[in-house]
């Protein structure tokens, strides 16, 4: 979930640090997983707000190279396809989050409502809209791919003609 929201980031570490810091506020009668996801969501929102207000970096600053760990290949083998990743990234943040919580993390509507701090009806309507958006985005991607393949094929055919 964190990788889908924020990409390769330290958001998971920050989430667990906040959970540790505020552990005394955790109610043991509730779902710990949902509590952690709420912290993750709030952490992501805080970072998103800060980045939105930050000035862009200049081109002169060196890019950082993401470290590679050999366990990542096995861990990431069940990742989404490139098309699904692209479609998910094109969804608005609230819609992407509700899809990830419901369909990937398999939270109930009630748990999602608590995590996202909104009514269950809002969760249900966002999930419905998000799924319909995903279908349209994936269909558009397929149509683009077909159009590109058709154009390449037509180009090859016209090149071969004397």
Phi, psi and omega in degrees: 000315182296320179296324179289325180282314191238356182074197181290100188214168178269022185296328179293316178299315180296323178298313180291327176296317178294321178299317179296316182297321185252026183300329181294342178274351180289131177266115186295348178275355181257178182279116181296321181298316178296322178298317178294322179293326176295318177298317178301314180299313181296322177297314179299316179298318179298314179295319181298317179296318179296315181295325181296328182268346183286150176282146180293150179286152177281161181290344184282343181285137183290143176281147177270145179263128181287129180293152178249134177238135185295336179286344183296324182301311180294319182294323186267004184296335180267016180295167178291157174292164180299320179296318179292320177300315181296317179296317178297319181291336178280345178287147172300152188306314182296322179289319179297316182296317182293324177295315180296317180293320183279310190267334180261308183274348176058042173281153175284165179301319180298316180295319179296319179299320178291318181296315184271356179055055178212165180294156180300321179301322178294319178300313183296317181290322177296319180295317178298312179296319181296318179296318178295320177298317180300317178300313180296319180295318180292320177297319178296320177298316180296318178297320177298316180298317179296317179297319179295316179296319179297318179295318178296318179296316178298322179295318178297317181296317181291330178290325183285335180290132181286000000 
